[in-house]
Amino acid sequence: MIGVDQIRAHFPALNRTHNGQPVAYFDGPGGTQVPRVVVEAISDYLFARNANTHWAFPTSRETDATIASAREAAADFLNAQTNEVAFGANMTTLTFHLARALGRGYGPEDEIVVTELDHHANIDPWCALEQDRGVTIRVAKMIPETGQLDWEDLARQINQRTKLVAIGAASNALGTITAVRRASEMAHAVGAQVFVDAVHFAPHELVDVREMQCDFLGCSAYKFYGPHIGILYGRHELLAEIDFPKLLPSPKTAPERAETGTQNHEAMAGTAAAINFLASLAPGATRPEKLQAAFHGLHERGSSLIERLWNGLSAMDGVRVFGPPPTAPRTPTIAFTVGGVPSLEVSQQLADRGVFASNGDFYATTVVKRLGQTRDGMVRAGCACYTTADEIDRLLAGVREIAKR
């Protein structure tokens, strides 16, 4: 695993300053910064081979090759097959698309289980089927004190009428990592399918759809150093049979039948570059081996950073941290509040010091509500591959000063 200074050299955005301070980016959970190779891959596609697909001339054939390369990279990233990877505008759009397609086979006798812990991109597309198809939505609770899923309640919600369980691999608000395979086993025991939101999980832990035993999974490349594009995994036999809304002349084979219209080819090129960038962080004989080694190193580094941040924030008077402690399964993302100071004001004061951290509900509205923070929301700080211990200390110093005031 290469050092953090070597990693940082790939990110031009890290040269930015604000109020005379180098910018420390803690907004990765909302979208990471991008390495130079990703931008180069996007611009190279647009400048050299920009064309639509499946025609006889060279740029079209090169575009076909670009798409194939992106599917291969994403398949390695997810431990999937290339014919199980579809692309779309973003995870939310893909989830609505999949929900609408699956919903064509649902009716009033069917049920879908969602959880309070999830981003609403993995709640609302399924809840829409309550109105569209008359299905019943069941909601598994979270445990506010720990920021973790209530497994006993999930077991109560799943029954013989359950058609699908929608669950997040990691909370984008709290960093909580959920044992997806356990949920998959519970769902499959009653014949239900499983959709996994891996958007926040994918930058920090290597996705393995086979180990998760999920039927579908969504993630977004812009959360793991790529461009704005969504990725949908679906077991091939399912993608080949689902009644996706589609144009009559469009491809009928999987995975293309899950994609609508002309795709974002340049973003596909950038996605492959982002995955190859992550693979370049560690040695290995193959791309999957390199990714495994890289994510092992990123996990170790992230665990050290979040422990430093958690302990520092927890020691401050008036500061409250949320979610599981560093000893529990979690990503290097933490949500906190400073007593008496609105989260927007905290974020603004940190920004004045060159520390960029997001605030609000992060579309995890139910999480924020269950934690009693609906008035001002929370501040969220997420570590990325380029985060340093010095940046953690800058964040802590800023919060300490705000708390004292």
Secondary structure per residue as TSV (DSSP state, phi and psi in degrees):
chain	resnum	aa	ss	phi	psi
A	1	M	-	360.0	124.8
A	2	I	-	-74.7	161.2
A	3	G	-	-74.5	162.3
A	4	V	H	-65.4	-32.8
A	5	D	H	-64.4	-38.7
A	6	Q	H	-66.0	-39.0
A	7	I	H	-63.2	-46.0
A	8	R	H	-62.3	-27.5
A	9	A	T	-64.3	-17.5
A	10	H	T	-84.8	-8.7
A	11	F	-	-113.7	98.1
A	12	P	G	-57.7	-30.2
A	13	A	G	-60.7	-24.1
A	14	L	G	-72.4	-7.5
A	15	N	G	-84.4	-5.9
A	16	R	-	-69.8	145.1
A	17	T	E	-123.1	156.0
A	18	H	E	-144.3	124.9
A	19	N	T	54.1	37.7
A	20	G	T	79.3	4.1
A	21	Q	E	-113.6	141.9
A	22	P	E	-64.6	139.0
A	23	V	-	-75.3	131.0
A	24	A	E	-105.1	114.6
A	25	Y	E	-91.1	109.7
A	26	F	-	-110.1	17.0
A	27	D	B	-96.6	16.4
A	28	G	G	-55.0	-36.6
A	29	P	G	-59.8	-21.5
A	30	G	G	-95.8	-6.4
A	31	G	-	145.6	120.5
A	32	T	-	-81.1	166.2
A	33	Q	-	-73.6	166.8
A	34	V	-	-120.2	131.0
A	35	P	-	-71.7	157.5
A	36	R	H	-57.3	-37.1
A	37	V	H	-64.7	-28.7
A	38	V	H	-69.4	-45.2
A	39	V	H	-63.7	-39.5
A	40	E	H	-64.2	-39.0
A	41	A	H	-65.6	-39.1
A	42	I	H	-66.8	-48.8
A	43	S	H	-67.0	-36.4
A	44	D	H	-62.3	-42.1
A	45	Y	H	-62.2	-48.2
A	46	L	H	-66.2	-36.9
A	47	F	H	-78.6	-34.6
A	48	A	H	-110.0	-26.0
A	49	R	-	-145.3	31.0
A	50	N	-	-72.0	112.2
A	51	A	-	-163.2	167.0
A	52	N	-	-86.4	178.0
A	53	T	S	-97.5	162.7
A	54	H	S	64.2	31.9
A	55	W	-	-113.1	175.8
A	56	A	S	-86.2	-18.2
A	57	F	S	-84.0	161.0
A	58	P	H	-57.4	-45.8
A	59	T	H	-65.2	-31.5
A	60	S	H	-68.2	-43.7
A	61	R	H	-65.8	-33.8
A	62	E	H	-69.0	-33.4
A	63	T	H	-66.2	-42.5
A	64	D	H	-56.9	-41.4
A	65	A	H	-67.8	-36.3
A	66	T	H	-62.0	-44.1
A	67	I	H	-65.0	-43.6
A	68	A	H	-61.9	-41.7
A	69	S	H	-63.3	-39.1
A	70	A	H	-65.6	-40.5
A	71	R	H	-64.6	-38.8
A	72	E	H	-64.4	-43.1
A	73	A	H	-65.1	-44.8
A	74	A	H	-65.7	-36.5
A	75	A	H	-62.8	-41.9
A	76	D	H	-63.8	-38.1
A	77	F	H	-66.2	-32.0
A	78	L	H	-105.1	-4.4
A	79	N	T	59.1	48.5
A	80	A	-	-121.1	-178.0
A	81	Q	-	-97.4	155.8
A	82	T	G	-62.5	-30.1
A	83	N	G	-83.5	13.2
A	84	E	G	-115.6	9.0
A	85	V	E	-118.4	119.3
A	86	A	E	-118.7	155.0
A	87	F	E	-117.2	156.4
A	88	G	E	-161.3	-175.4
A	89	A	S	-60.2	-42.1
A	90	N	-	-169.5	172.7
A	91	M	H	-61.8	-39.4
A	92	T	H	-61.3	-47.7
A	93	T	H	-61.7	-43.6
A	94	L	H	-63.7	-37.9
A	95	T	H	-68.4	-42.4
A	96	F	H	-60.0	-41.3
A	97	H	H	-63.2	-46.6
A	98	L	H	-65.6	-42.7
A	99	A	H	-61.1	-43.0
A	100	R	H	-62.6	-41.1
A	101	A	H	-67.8	-48.3
A	102	L	H	-64.1	-36.5
A	103	G	H	-61.7	-22.2
A	104	R	T	-61.5	-21.6
A	105	G	T	-103.4	4.9
A	106	Y	-	-100.2	158.3
A	107	G	-	-148.5	-173.7
A	108	P	T	-61.2	-18.8
A	109	E	T	-86.4	-3.9
A	110	D	-	-101.2	156.7
A	111	E	E	-132.7	149.6
A	112	I	E	-125.6	138.2
A	113	V	E	-109.1	126.2
A	114	V	E	-120.0	175.4
A	115	T	E	-128.0	154.2
A	116	E	T	-68.2	-19.9
A	117	L	T	-79.6	-9.1
A	118	D	S	-90.1	154.2
A	119	H	-	-59.3	145.6
A	120	H	G	-70.2	-10.1
A	121	A	G	-67.0	-18.5
A	122	N	G	-110.8	18.9
A	123	I	T	-122.9	-58.0
A	124	D	H	-65.3	-36.2
A	125	P	H	-60.3	-33.7
A	126	W	H	-79.7	-37.3
A	127	C	H	-64.1	-27.6
A	128	A	H	-61.0	-26.3
A	129	L	H	-72.6	-15.7
A	130	E	H	-63.5	-41.6
A	131	Q	H	-80.9	-41.2
A	132	D	H	-74.1	-37.8
A	133	R	H	-123.4	-3.5
A	134	G	-	78.1	14.9
A	135	V	-	-72.0	161.6
A	136	T	E	-98.8	130.8
A	137	I	E	-100.6	124.8
A	138	R	E	-109.1	141.8
A	139	V	E	-119.4	118.0
A	140	A	E	-82.2	136.1
A	141	K	-	-81.2	157.7
A	142	M	E	-102.3	163.7
A	143	I	E	-101.3	105.6
A	144	P	T	-57.5	-35.3
A	145	E	T	-65.5	-29.5
A	146	T	T	-113.8	-14.9
A	147	G	T	70.0	24.6
A	148	Q	E	-116.9	164.1
A	149	L	E	-71.5	140.9
A	150	D	-	-85.5	98.8
A	151	W	H	-67.7	-33.8
A	152	E	H	-63.7	-38.8
A	153	D	H	-71.2	-36.6
A	154	L	H	-59.7	-42.8
A	155	A	H	-62.4	-34.3
A	156	R	H	-69.3	-31.8
A	157	Q	H	-78.6	-29.2
A	158	I	-	-83.5	130.0
A	159	N	-	-150.6	-172.5
A	160	Q	T	-66.3	-15.7
A	161	R	T	-92.3	-5.3
A	162	T	E	-69.3	127.0
A	163	K	E	-99.0	-31.4
A	164	L	E	-154.1	142.7
A	165	V	E	-114.8	121.3
A	166	A	E	-104.4	120.5
A	167	I	E	-142.6	146.2
A	168	G	E	-92.5	140.4
A	169	A	S	-76.4	-27.8
A	170	A	B	-153.9	141.7
A	171	S	-	-78.3	125.5
A	172	N	T	-72.3	-16.0
A	173	A	T	-91.4	-42.0
A	174	L	T	-109.8	-16.8
A	175	G	-	85.8	-1.6
A	176	T	B	-58.9	127.8
A	177	I	B	-97.5	128.7
A	178	T	-	-107.0	140.8
A	179	A	-	-73.8	87.6
A	180	V	H	-62.3	-39.2
A	181	R	H	-59.9	-38.1
A	182	R	H	-59.9	-43.9
A	183	A	H	-65.7	-38.5
A	184	S	H	-62.3	-42.8
A	185	E	H	-63.8	-39.4
A	186	M	H	-64.5	-42.4
A	187	A	H	-68.8	-46.6
A	188	H	H	-65.4	-25.8
A	189	A	T	-63.7	-23.5
A	190	V	T	-110.2	11.3
A	191	G	T	83.1	14.5
A	192	A	-	-89.8	158.2
A	193	Q	E	-96.7	166.1
A	194	V	E	-129.9	127.4
A	195	F	E	-111.7	129.8
A	196	V	E	-113.3	128.1
A	197	D	E	-89.4	108.6
A	198	A	-	-110.4	20.9
A	199	V	T	-59.5	-49.1
A	200	H	T	-82.5	-23.2
A	201	F	T	-72.1	-42.9
A	202	A	T	-58.7	-33.4
A	203	P	T	-71.2	-16.0
A	204	H	T	-117.9	-30.0
A	205	E	S	-131.6	136.6
A	206	L	-	-69.2	123.2
A	207	V	-	-69.7	139.2
A	208	D	-	-138.6	96.2
A	209	V	H	-66.0	-25.9
A	210	R	H	-71.7	-43.8
A	211	E	H	-67.3	-38.5
A	212	M	H	-68.1	-24.4
A	213	Q	T	58.4	34.1
A	214	C	-	-88.0	161.5
A	215	D	S	-94.5	-33.2
A	216	F	E	-140.8	154.1
A	217	L	E	-154.9	140.1
A	218	G	E	-123.6	145.3
A	219	C	E	-152.7	174.1
A	220	S	E	-132.8	129.4
A	221	A	G	-66.0	-28.7
A	222	Y	G	-72.8	-6.2
A	223	K	G	-89.8	-14.8
A	224	F	T	-124.7	49.2
A	225	Y	T	77.0	19.2
A	226	G	S	-113.7	-168.6
A	227	P	-	-84.0	177.2
A	228	H	S	-78.9	97.9
A	229	I	-	-158.6	148.5
A	230	G	E	-104.1	154.5
A	231	I	E	-126.8	132.3
A	232	L	E	-119.2	123.6
A	233	Y	E	-99.3	138.6
A	234	G	E	-146.9	138.3
A	235	R	-	-53.3	134.6
A	236	H	H	-56.0	-42.8
A	237	E	H	-64.8	-25.9
A	238	L	H	-78.6	-47.4
A	239	L	H	-59.0	-32.5
A	240	A	T	-73.1	-17.1
A	241	E	T	-112.6	-21.5
A	242	I	S	-63.8	140.0
A	243	D	-	-84.6	71.9
A	244	F	-	-68.6	139.0
A	245	P	-	-61.5	124.1
A	246	K	-	-155.5	160.8
A	247	L	-	-74.9	144.3
A	248	L	T	-57.3	-42.9
A	249	P	T	-78.9	-9.3
A	250	S	S	-70.7	163.0
A	251	P	-	-55.0	143.3
A	252	K	-	-101.6	-6.9
A	253	T	S	-96.0	153.6
A	254	A	T	-82.6	143.4
A	255	P	T	-94.5	-3.5
A	256	E	G	-61.0	-27.6
A	257	R	G	-67.8	-14.6
A	258	A	G	-88.8	-4.2
A	259	E	-	-105.7	138.5
A	260	T	-	-111.1	132.1
A	261	G	S	68.7	-171.6
A	262	T	S	-70.8	129.9
A	263	Q	-	-83.9	169.7
A	264	N	-	-85.6	83.8
A	265	H	H	-62.7	-39.3
A	266	E	H	-66.2	-34.6
A	267	A	H	-70.6	-31.7
A	268	M	H	-63.0	-43.0
A	269	A	H	-60.9	-41.4
A	270	G	H	-67.2	-34.1
A	271	T	H	-65.0	-45.4
A	272	A	H	-59.7	-40.2
A	273	A	H	-65.4	-38.2
A	274	A	H	-65.3	-42.2
A	275	I	H	-66.4	-41.0
A	276	N	H	-66.1	-34.1
A	277	F	H	-61.8	-47.1
A	278	L	H	-61.1	-40.2
A	279	A	H	-65.1	-27.6
A	280	S	T	-75.0	-8.2
A	281	L	T	-77.5	-12.7
A	282	A	S	-146.5	157.2
A	283	P	-	-78.7	162.4
A	284	G	-	168.0	160.2
A	285	A	S	-81.0	-28.5
A	286	T	S	-130.9	166.8
A	287	R	H	-61.3	-44.6
A	288	P	H	-59.1	-39.4
A	289	E	H	-65.8	-41.3
A	290	K	H	-64.1	-41.0
A	291	L	H	-63.5	-41.7
A	292	Q	H	-60.9	-44.6
A	293	A	H	-67.4	-40.8
A	294	A	H	-64.1	-45.2
A	295	F	H	-70.6	-29.4
A	296	H	H	-62.3	-45.1
A	297	G	H	-65.5	-41.1
A	298	L	H	-64.9	-37.1
A	299	H	H	-63.7	-45.8
A	300	E	H	-62.1	-44.2
A	301	R	H	-67.2	-43.3
A	302	G	H	-63.4	-37.6
A	303	S	H	-63.2	-40.0
A	304	S	H	-65.5	-41.3
A	305	L	H	-67.5	-43.3
A	306	I	H	-69.9	-32.4
A	307	E	H	-64.5	-41.4
A	308	R	H	-63.3	-43.2
A	309	L	H	-70.8	-46.0
A	310	W	H	-59.1	-49.2
A	311	N	H	-64.2	-39.2
A	312	G	H	-66.4	-44.6
A	313	L	H	-68.3	-39.9
A	314	S	H	-64.3	-25.8
A	315	A	T	-81.3	-7.5
A	316	M	S	-90.8	134.1
A	317	D	T	-65.8	133.6
A	318	G	T	86.4	-7.2
A	319	V	E	-100.6	130.9
A	320	R	E	-119.0	128.9
A	321	V	E	-105.3	152.5
A	322	F	E	-124.2	155.8
A	323	G	S	94.7	-178.2
A	324	P	-	-71.4	152.2
A	325	P	-	-71.2	171.0
A	326	P	T	-61.6	-20.6
A	327	T	T	-77.2	-14.4
A	328	A	S	-94.9	161.0
A	329	P	S	-60.7	121.5
A	330	R	B	-163.4	163.1
A	331	T	-	-92.2	167.9
A	332	P	S	-80.4	54.0
A	333	T	E	-127.9	134.4
A	334	I	E	-136.6	141.1
A	335	A	E	-111.9	141.0
A	336	F	E	-152.8	165.0
A	337	T	E	-131.0	154.9
A	338	V	E	-113.4	116.6
A	339	G	T	-51.6	126.9
A	340	G	T	81.6	-2.3
A	341	V	B	-119.7	118.8
A	342	P	-	-56.4	147.0
A	343	S	H	-61.1	-34.1
A	344	L	H	-62.5	-41.7
A	345	E	H	-66.8	-39.2
A	346	V	H	-60.6	-46.5
A	347	S	H	-61.9	-41.0
A	348	Q	H	-65.9	-42.2
A	349	Q	H	-68.3	-35.9
A	350	L	H	-65.9	-40.4
A	351	A	H	-61.8	-34.9
A	352	D	H	-60.5	-24.7
A	353	R	T	-95.4	8.1
A	354	G	T	79.8	16.9
A	355	V	E	-109.8	112.4
A	356	F	E	-99.0	110.7
A	357	A	-	-134.4	142.4
A	358	S	E	-85.7	165.0
A	359	N	E	-145.2	162.5
A	360	G	E	121.8	-141.2
A	361	D	-	-113.6	-8.8
A	362	F	T	58.9	26.5
A	363	Y	T	64.3	8.8
A	364	A	-	-99.2	56.5
A	365	T	H	-60.2	-40.0
A	366	T	H	-66.7	-38.2
A	367	V	H	-59.1	-48.2
A	368	V	H	-63.6	-39.4
A	369	K	H	-64.3	-45.6
A	370	R	H	-65.3	-25.3
A	371	L	T	-88.7	-0.2
A	372	G	T	72.5	30.6
A	373	Q	-	-117.2	27.4
A	374	T	T	-70.3	-22.6
A	375	R	T	-68.8	-51.6
A	376	D	T	-117.2	-7.1
A	377	G	-	71.4	-161.1
A	378	M	E	-131.8	166.1
A	379	V	E	-98.1	138.3
A	380	R	E	-123.3	129.7
A	381	A	E	-124.2	122.5
A	382	G	E	-120.7	136.4
A	383	C	-	-90.0	144.4
A	384	A	-	-122.4	-175.6
A	385	C	T	-65.6	-19.7
A	386	Y	T	-100.6	2.7
A	387	T	-	-74.6	139.3
A	388	T	-	-115.2	163.0
A	389	A	H	-63.4	-34.7
A	390	D	H	-63.1	-36.9
A	391	E	H	-68.1	-37.5
A	392	I	H	-58.6	-44.5
A	393	D	H	-65.4	-35.4
A	394	R	H	-64.4	-41.6
A	395	L	H	-62.8	-45.2
A	396	L	H	-63.1	-40.7
A	397	A	H	-63.2	-40.5
A	398	G	H	-66.1	-45.7
A	399	V	H	-64.4	-39.7
A	400	R	H	-60.3	-41.5
A	401	E	H	-66.9	-41.6
A	402	I	H	-64.2	-42.0
A	403	A	H	-64.8	-36.5
A	404	K	H	-66.7	-36.7
A	405	R	-	-67.0	360.0
